Amino acid sequence: MSSINSHRRVNDILLGSFEKSILQWLAARMPVWITPDVCTIIGLMSALGIATSYALSIYNRNFLWLASFGFVVHWLADSLDGTLARYRNIERPIFGFFVDHTVDAISVTLIVLGLGLTPYVSFNIAA
């Protein structure tokens, strides 16, 4: 098994360099009370908000707008937690990796379940 210290983050998507610079800019300007753990909790709550918004779209399709906003908040919080930890030099390599991936799995599960409850996507297709 390779050392956790030899791990290198790779973000080679089309807008990856732009995303990295935006996240670095935001990390430098975050208030002290916003910690990586707070970002993780915000990300998890936004996933719950996305799922709830999808489920409520049964009653009004405008809840899809709220779900879309939830995705922006989720991206920001999920991307910023690790960036903020690295920027402030408060990384927890093993525990942080475990928590991040566990919360990501829970978030995806919530979002998929919510998507499956919309009248626009079959639950079988969503899952």
C-alpha positions in Angstrom: 0.0 0.0 0.0 1.4 3.4 -1.0 2.0 6.1 1.6 -0.8 8.7 2.1 1.9 11.3 1.8 2.7 10.4 -1.8 -0.9 10.9 -2.9 -1.3 13.7 -5.5 -4.7 15.3 -6.3 -5.5 15.5 -10.0 -8.1 17.8 -11.4 -7.7 17.7 -15.2 -11.3 18.5 -16.2 -12.0 21.2 -18.7 -12.5 24.0 -16.1 -10.2 22.4 -13.4 -7.6 25.1 -13.3 -10.3 27.8 -13.1 -12.1 25.8 -10.3 -8.8 25.4 -8.4 -8.0 29.1 -8.5 -11.6 30.0 -7.4 -11.4 27.6 -4.5 -8.0 28.9 -3.4 -9.3 32.5 -3.6 -12.4 31.5 -1.5 -10.2 29.6 1.1 -8.1 32.6 1.6 -11.2 34.7 2.4 -13.2 32.3 4.5 -14.0 33.4 8.1 -12.2 31.5 10.8 -15.5 30.0 12.1 -16.0 28.2 8.7 -13.9 25.1 9.1 -13.5 22.0 6.9 -16.0 20.2 9.2 -18.5 23.0 8.8 -18.1 22.7 5.0 -18.7 19.0 5.2 -21.9 19.5 7.3 -23.1 22.2 4.8 -22.5 19.8 1.9 -24.4 17.0 3.6 -27.3 19.3 4.5 -27.4 20.6 0.9 -27.6 17.0 -0.3 -30.6 16.5 2.0 -32.1 19.8 0.6 -31.6 18.6 -2.9 -33.3 15.3 -2.1 -36.2 17.1 -0.4 -36.6 19.5 -3.2 -36.7 16.7 -5.7 -39.3 14.9 -3.6 -41.4 18.1 -3.3 -41.4 18.6 -7.1 -44.4 16.2 -7.0 -46.4 19.2 -5.8 -44.7 22.0 -7.7 -42.1 21.8 -10.4 -40.5 25.0 -9.2 -38.8 23.0 -6.4 -36.5 21.8 -9.2 -35.0 25.3 -9.1 -34.3 24.9 -5.4 -32.7 21.5 -6.1 -30.4 23.2 -8.7 -29.4 25.8 -6.2 -28.7 23.0 -3.7 -26.3 21.5 -6.2 -24.3 24.8 -6.4 -24.1 24.9 -2.5 -23.2 21.2 -2.4 -20.4 21.6 -5.0 -19.0 24.6 -3.1 -19.1 23.0 0.3 -17.8 19.6 -0.9 -15.0 21.2 -2.9 -14.0 23.7 -0.3 -13.6 21.4 2.7 -10.4 19.8 1.5 -9.1 23.0 -0.1 -9.7 24.9 3.2 -8.0 22.2 5.2 -4.9 22.3 2.9 -4.9 26.1 2.9 -5.0 26.3 6.7 -2.6 23.4 7.0 -5.0 21.4 9.2 -5.3 18.3 7.1 -6.2 14.9 8.6 -5.1 12.7 5.7 -6.6 9.3 6.8 -9.6 10.5 8.8 -10.4 13.3 6.4 -10.3 10.9 3.4 -12.6 8.5 5.2 -15.1 11.2 6.3 -15.1 12.8 2.8 -15.8 9.6 1.0 -18.4 8.4 3.5 -20.3 11.7 3.3 -20.0 11.7 -0.5 -21.6 8.2 -0.5 -24.4 9.3 1.8 -25.0 12.5 -0.3 -25.2 10.6 -3.5 -27.6 8.1 -2.0 -29.8 10.9 -0.7 -29.8 12.7 -4.1 -30.6 9.5 -6.0 -33.5 8.7 -3.7 -34.9 12.2 -4.0 -34.5 12.1 -7.8 -36.3 8.8 -7.9 -39.3 10.4 -6.1 -39.8 13.1 -8.7 -42.5 12.6 -11.3 -39.9 13.3 -14.0 -37.6 10.3 -13.5 -38.5 6.7 -12.9 -37.1 5.4 -9.6 -35.5 2.5 -11.4 -33.6 4.8 -13.7 -32.6 7.1 -10.9 -31.2 4.2 -8.9 
